[in-house]
Amino acid sequence: MTGTAASIDTRGSGFAVLPAGVNLMSAASGAWVDLGLSLALPAPGTYHLDAVVRGNIGRMSTGENAFIAARLWDVTAGAVVPASEAIVVQIAEFPEGAATALQWNGSAAISVEYAAISPRTVRLEAARTDISGTTEVAGIGSGALQQTTLRYARVA
């Protein structure tokens, strides 16, 4: 390929939507689940990777503390994309005297810059982790109210 830097197209982008929800209850606590949502980074370069992840967790036993986390996984390299792990939703129930208190925490965005040394496939994964108690419902959703998505934009 010849040309000046100004005439070489270094940009590109991709976008994917999770077509249906994924139940995380069939996997063991702490096990990462391939959500079936991935993108191919077509060439070496620097990419901005974004994921929006919708999660749900609930129906827990007394004293429950559990969360769902998501991350980006570089399938080609067999490694986690650095700094891509985030808590999607967390719930903790603990006694406060005669009452029970619930604590919820949520984060649904992953945004990282990633340098690929060759073409790569990056996928979105999630894991449910029970710290204490037993979660009865946990999953990653995608639908009309909020889609779970994965996007890349090549920046260099």
Residue frames relative to the residue before (quaternion, step in Angstrom):
aa qw qx qy qz dx dy dz
M 1.0000 0.0000 0.0000 0.0000 0.00 0.00 0.00
T 0.0965 -0.7866 0.6077 0.0517 3.55 -0.95 0.85
G 0.4216 0.6937 -0.5208 0.2643 3.51 -1.27 0.29
T 0.5332 -0.5999 0.4775 0.3575 3.52 -1.30 0.11
A 0.6780 -0.4811 0.3543 0.4281 3.55 -1.25 0.33
A 0.6520 0.5320 -0.3203 0.4351 3.58 1.03 -0.72
S 0.7375 0.4151 -0.2415 0.4748 3.61 1.12 -0.51
I 0.5979 0.5448 -0.3701 0.4568 3.61 1.25 -0.04
D 0.3358 -0.7496 0.5370 0.1921 3.56 -0.72 1.06
T 0.0665 -0.8131 0.5783 0.0014 3.58 -0.46 1.21
R 0.5850 0.5949 -0.3649 0.4132 3.57 1.25 -0.02
G 0.1586 0.7489 -0.6359 0.0983 3.51 -1.27 0.45
S 0.0568 -0.8073 0.5865 0.0327 3.54 -1.17 0.39
G 0.0635 -0.7778 0.6239 0.0424 3.51 -1.33 0.36
F 0.0811 -0.7937 0.6029 -0.0014 3.54 -1.16 0.66
A 0.0281 0.7928 -0.6076 0.0381 3.59 -0.97 0.85
V 0.2229 -0.7615 0.6006 0.0985 3.56 -1.18 0.75
L 0.4463 -0.6467 0.5459 0.2907 3.56 -1.01 0.84
P 0.3611 -0.7894 0.4499 0.2098 3.63 -0.50 1.13
A 0.7987 0.0324 0.0053 0.6008 3.61 1.14 -0.54
G 0.6399 -0.5465 0.3868 0.3772 3.54 -1.24 0.45
V 0.2508 -0.7432 0.6041 0.1404 3.54 -1.31 0.47
N 0.3215 -0.7417 0.5644 0.1675 3.57 -0.78 1.10
L 0.2425 -0.7964 0.5413 0.1179 3.61 -0.72 1.07
M 0.5063 0.6934 -0.4055 0.3138 3.60 1.25 -0.15
S 0.6180 0.5586 -0.3597 0.4203 3.62 1.13 -0.41
A 0.6581 0.4648 -0.3069 0.5066 3.60 1.25 -0.28
A 0.5826 -0.5783 0.4438 0.3593 3.56 -1.18 0.55
S 0.6299 -0.5122 0.4219 0.4036 3.55 -1.23 0.47
G 0.8188 0.2341 -0.1951 0.4864 3.56 -0.88 1.00
A 0.5692 0.5946 -0.3882 0.4145 3.62 1.24 -0.12
W 0.3845 -0.7215 0.5310 0.2231 3.57 -0.89 0.95
V 0.1876 -0.7864 0.5860 0.0538 3.54 -0.96 1.00
D 0.3883 -0.6781 0.5773 0.2370 3.56 -0.95 0.96
L 0.2966 -0.7967 0.5050 0.1490 3.59 -0.54 1.17
G 0.4983 -0.6659 0.4238 0.3586 3.59 1.24 -0.15
L 0.5988 0.5249 -0.3566 0.4886 3.57 1.25 0.40
S 0.1963 0.7899 -0.5540 0.1753 3.59 -0.45 1.18
L 0.1875 -0.7503 0.6233 0.1162 3.52 -1.37 0.34
A 0.3365 -0.7126 0.5781 0.2118 3.55 -1.17 0.65
L 0.2402 -0.7212 0.6330 0.1464 3.56 -0.80 1.06
P 0.3617 -0.8330 0.3773 0.1817 3.59 -0.26 1.27
A 0.8166 0.0930 -0.0049 0.5697 3.61 1.12 -0.51
P 0.6327 -0.4830 0.4030 0.4516 3.58 -1.24 0.20
G 0.3899 0.7101 -0.5263 0.2583 3.55 -1.10 0.67
T 0.5145 -0.5975 0.5049 0.3511 3.52 -1.34 -0.13
Y 0.0985 -0.8125 0.5745 -0.0136 3.52 -0.81 1.11
H 0.2800 -0.6778 0.6435 0.2192 3.50 -1.27 0.54
L 0.1186 -0.8036 0.5828 0.0201 3.58 -0.64 1.18
D 0.0274 -0.7943 0.6066 -0.0202 3.57 -0.91 0.95
A 0.0082 0.7607 -0.6489 -0.0155 3.53 -1.15 0.70
V 0.1341 -0.7252 0.6680 0.0991 3.54 -1.16 0.72
V 0.0608 -0.8308 0.5519 -0.0389 3.54 -0.60 1.18
R 0.1722 -0.7720 0.6073 0.0745 3.55 -0.84 1.06
G 0.0022 -0.8248 0.5643 -0.0346 3.58 -0.69 1.07
N 0.1045 -0.7700 0.6229 0.0906 3.52 -1.28 0.39
I 0.0215 0.7809 -0.6221 0.0511 3.53 -1.07 0.82
G 0.2777 0.7867 -0.5183 0.1881 3.57 -0.94 0.74
R 0.7427 0.3830 -0.3343 0.4358 3.51 -1.45 -0.21
M 0.2377 0.8032 -0.4996 0.2209 3.49 0.46 1.23
S 0.5381 -0.5954 0.4874 0.3441 3.51 -1.32 0.30
T 0.6682 -0.4795 0.3737 0.4289 3.57 -1.27 0.29
G 0.8032 0.2481 -0.2018 0.5026 3.54 -0.93 0.88
E 0.3499 0.7637 -0.4757 0.2609 3.58 1.23 0.36
N 0.0690 0.7233 -0.6867 0.0236 3.50 -1.23 0.68
A 0.2159 0.7841 -0.5435 0.2079 3.56 -0.37 1.23
F 0.0534 -0.7974 0.5998 0.0395 3.55 -1.22 0.44
I 0.2882 -0.6854 0.6319 0.2187 3.49 -1.40 0.27
A 0.0911 -0.7761 0.6230 0.0337 3.55 -0.93 0.95
A 0.1708 -0.7542 0.6232 0.1166 3.54 -1.25 0.48
R 0.0054 -0.7826 0.6225 0.0021 3.54 -1.25 0.50
L 0.4086 -0.6485 0.5726 0.2910 3.50 -1.37 0.21
W 0.1528 -0.7882 0.5949 0.0386 3.54 -0.94 0.99
D 0.2957 -0.7267 0.5953 0.1733 3.57 -0.85 1.03
V 0.3080 -0.7882 0.5081 0.1605 3.57 -0.20 1.30
T 0.6459 0.5438 -0.3143 0.4339 3.58 0.97 -0.88
A 0.7490 0.3753 -0.2015 0.5074 3.59 0.90 -0.93
G 0.3429 -0.7478 0.4970 0.2761 3.60 1.20 -0.43
A 0.6330 0.5191 -0.3153 0.4800 3.56 1.05 0.79
V 0.5770 -0.5608 0.4683 0.3650 3.53 -1.28 0.44
V 0.4334 -0.6308 0.5665 0.3055 3.57 -1.08 0.71
P 0.4907 -0.7006 0.4204 0.3026 3.62 -0.58 1.11
A 0.8615 0.1219 -0.1355 0.4740 3.53 -1.17 0.86
S 0.5172 0.6719 -0.4053 0.3417 3.61 1.15 0.46
E 0.5523 0.6151 -0.4119 0.3834 3.61 1.18 -0.06
A 0.0540 0.7974 -0.5961 0.0766 3.57 -0.95 0.95
I 0.4607 -0.6326 0.5382 0.3129 3.56 -1.20 0.57
V 0.2966 -0.7511 0.5680 0.1591 3.57 -0.84 1.01
V 0.7671 -0.1703 0.1387 0.6027 3.58 0.91 -0.95
Q 0.0408 -0.7790 0.6255 0.0139 3.57 -1.10 0.71
I 0.0376 -0.7723 0.6333 0.0324 3.55 -1.12 0.69
A 0.0161 -0.7786 0.6273 -0.0103 3.54 -1.00 0.87
E 0.1036 -0.7740 0.6239 0.0313 3.55 -0.92 0.97
F 0.1191 0.7946 -0.5852 0.1095 3.55 -0.79 0.98
P 0.5168 -0.6578 0.4487 0.3146 3.58 -1.05 0.74
E 0.0538 -0.7527 0.6556 0.0272 3.53 -1.18 0.78
G 0.7855 -0.1672 0.0697 0.5918 3.53 0.14 1.30
A 0.8066 -0.2061 0.1809 0.5237 3.58 -0.79 -1.02
A 0.6792 0.4784 -0.2836 0.4789 3.60 1.23 -0.33
T 0.3354 -0.6949 0.5890 0.2402 3.54 -1.34 0.13
A 0.2048 -0.7808 0.5815 0.1013 3.55 -0.90 0.95
L 0.2054 -0.7507 0.6154 0.1246 3.53 -1.15 0.72
Q 0.0950 -0.7734 0.6247 0.0511 3.54 -1.03 0.78
W 0.0793 -0.7967 0.5991 0.0122 3.58 -0.79 1.07
N 0.0136 -0.7614 0.6479 0.0183 3.55 -1.09 0.72
G 0.0288 0.8274 -0.5603 0.0233 3.59 -0.95 0.71
S 0.0665 0.7461 -0.6612 0.0409 3.52 -1.19 0.66
A 0.0803 -0.8514 0.5183 0.0004 3.55 -0.67 1.00
A 0.6707 0.4853 -0.3118 0.4664 3.61 1.13 0.38
I 0.0878 -0.7317 0.6733 0.0589 3.52 -1.18 0.77
S 0.0941 0.7844 -0.6064 0.0907 3.57 -0.86 0.94
V 0.1551 0.7962 -0.5635 0.1566 3.57 -0.47 1.21
E 0.3488 -0.6588 0.6113 0.2656 3.52 -1.34 0.36
Y 0.0481 -0.8206 0.5679 -0.0424 3.57 -0.82 1.02
A 0.2310 -0.7675 0.5875 0.1115 3.56 -0.85 1.06
A 0.1326 -0.7918 0.5950 0.0377 3.56 -0.56 1.21
I 0.3033 -0.7765 0.5258 0.1691 3.61 -0.79 1.00
S 0.7618 0.0897 -0.0702 0.6377 3.55 1.37 -0.10
P 0.6782 -0.4218 0.3434 0.4941 3.63 -1.18 0.02
R 0.0731 -0.8157 0.5735 -0.0180 3.58 -0.94 0.91
T 0.2372 -0.6932 0.6466 0.2123 3.51 -1.35 0.30
V 0.0895 -0.7818 0.6169 0.0117 3.55 -0.83 1.07
R 0.0672 -0.8048 0.5894 0.0191 3.56 -0.90 0.95
L 0.4429 -0.6594 0.5442 0.2699 3.52 -1.34 0.41
E 0.0555 -0.7861 0.6156 -0.0029 3.56 -0.93 0.97
A 0.0960 -0.7774 0.6179 0.0681 3.57 -1.26 0.42
A 0.0883 -0.7778 0.6204 0.0480 3.54 -1.24 0.54
R 0.2705 -0.7089 0.6283 0.1716 3.54 -1.17 0.76
T 0.0520 -0.7994 0.5984 0.0120 3.57 -0.82 0.96
D 0.1981 -0.7562 0.6161 0.0967 3.56 -0.77 1.11
I 0.2385 -0.7732 0.5737 0.1268 3.58 -0.51 1.18
S 0.7582 -0.1201 0.0780 0.6361 3.55 1.08 -0.81
G 0.7522 0.3271 -0.2677 0.5055 3.56 -1.10 0.66
T 0.4304 -0.6912 0.5239 0.2501 3.54 -1.32 -0.15
T 0.2971 -0.7379 0.5841 0.1616 3.54 -0.81 1.05
E 0.2425 -0.7862 0.5523 0.1340 3.58 -0.96 0.84
V 0.7740 0.1682 -0.0967 0.6027 3.60 1.21 -0.44
A 0.2488 0.7466 -0.5936 0.1681 3.58 -0.85 0.95
G 0.2430 0.7823 -0.5462 0.1752 3.54 -0.86 0.91
I 0.4095 -0.6363 0.5851 0.2916 3.48 -1.42 0.06
G 0.1950 -0.8114 0.5459 0.0757 3.55 -0.73 1.10
S 0.0205 0.7598 -0.6497 -0.0159 3.51 -1.35 0.26
G 0.3440 0.7401 -0.5131 0.2656 3.54 -0.62 1.09
A 0.8267 -0.2747 0.1795 0.4571 3.52 -1.32 -0.33
L 0.6899 0.4842 -0.2978 0.4482 3.62 0.96 -0.76
Q 0.7624 -0.1703 0.0954 0.6169 3.57 1.11 -0.64
Q 0.2721 -0.7600 0.5717 0.1464 3.51 -0.88 0.98
T 0.3507 -0.6547 0.6145 0.2661 3.52 -1.27 0.50
T 0.0049 -0.8382 0.5399 -0.0767 3.56 -0.61 1.17
L 0.1519 -0.7387 0.6486 0.1028 3.53 -1.36 0.36
R 0.0193 0.8150 -0.5739 0.0775 3.58 -0.84 1.00
Y 0.0559 -0.7703 0.6301 0.0803 3.54 -1.22 0.53
A 0.0608 -0.7410 0.6657 0.0636 3.50 -1.32 0.51
R 0.3303 -0.7320 0.5600 0.2035 3.57 -0.74 1.03
V 0.1481 -0.8246 0.5443 0.0439 3.56 -0.74 1.09
A 0.8035 0.0083 -0.0222 0.5948 3.62 1.20 -0.25
